[in-house]
């Protein structure tokens, strides 16, 4: 099928509000001015997924469901915003405990500077790859801790693992894990109470994707996740469908509980849903 050229012109918040009115959303007077303000602040494209969830997409003109109000759309958006912030907080805690566990295992097995020990890696090639990446991260870091080490010590050219870990992003941390020896990966697996490293690795990568969604203000509302956690059958985690947010939060809660956190992540999100009548559990993967 031949593609058609895009010809839609840009529209002002006032014009976009009129479009919503034409689609059956009641807006007038102060409510209309409020809608224009929110669209100017947030952007129509960001709100589109919430508008669509309250429109009858199978009917001509895709009219809004009767009784829908603009405040309902804003409530959905603000719920999603609060949900991202909540998830981001707990994903940050997992990122920190993962760094700490790796640092403890590496320093216990290979000392303060495990980067130079071939036995810490899958192969000499992965050691060289990781050392190059870590050196690049350290020398680009304009941080007081980095400058202190750079000014005071050499050799080694990079700081001990318990300092270096603080400079690693979640993505860099995952890359380093992939390069390490099987024995280190197995120790990390045991520290988190997981059945094997491939399942732990899969969960970590799923957490990274979720963390990036939250950090970059992407929606969690009405989302099916591409990076899905494998089932830890013996523990029954996740129990929810693997492409839904609840499954990811079940895994996150399991990982944090293995490190002594008592946060009831899954239950807290369920309570958040209950307190927001504008949203349904299915729209949040519950």
C-alpha angles and dihedrals in degrees: 000000000000116000119235125227118256108248105161111128123222114269131209122235088257091054091047091051089052088053089055090050090050088053091055104266108139109234128155141141114347092001090056092050089049090052091051090051094050093047089051090050100042106022129242094251092056090051095043096091090054092047091050092052088063098043129091097240094182094061128079110271090013095249123202118262109264112267096026113141131194090241088062090058091049089048090055091049094047091047090053089048092053091045091054091050091050093049092045091055093055094040087055090054090052092049090054096048090047090054091048095048091049091048092050094049095046095046092046092051102033109016131241096322107037092161092088097051113095091203090066090066140061090243142344087263093058089046091055091046093050095043090052092050094047092047090051091050093048098047092048093050111102093195128134092238091050093047091048092055092042091052098042109034141046129173114064095050095215130044128260118286093256089061098035092055090066091064096054121103118216089258094049090048090054091049091052091050090055091057098050129101123273091246092057092045089051092050090052090048091053091047090060095041093243126151097235141345097258090061092046090048090050091051092048092053090047089052091050091054091048091047090052091050089054096042093050094046095247118158126267090183115106092354133150110199121227095202101065127186117242116236120263091210099191092054094039092233124176100024095169123078106291096234093057131089093242091062091053091048091049088056093045091051091050092051093049093045089055086062096048101267114140098194113141093217099165094045093046092055089049088055090048088055091049091053093054110066091183092070130062123215092242090058089062096043094260 
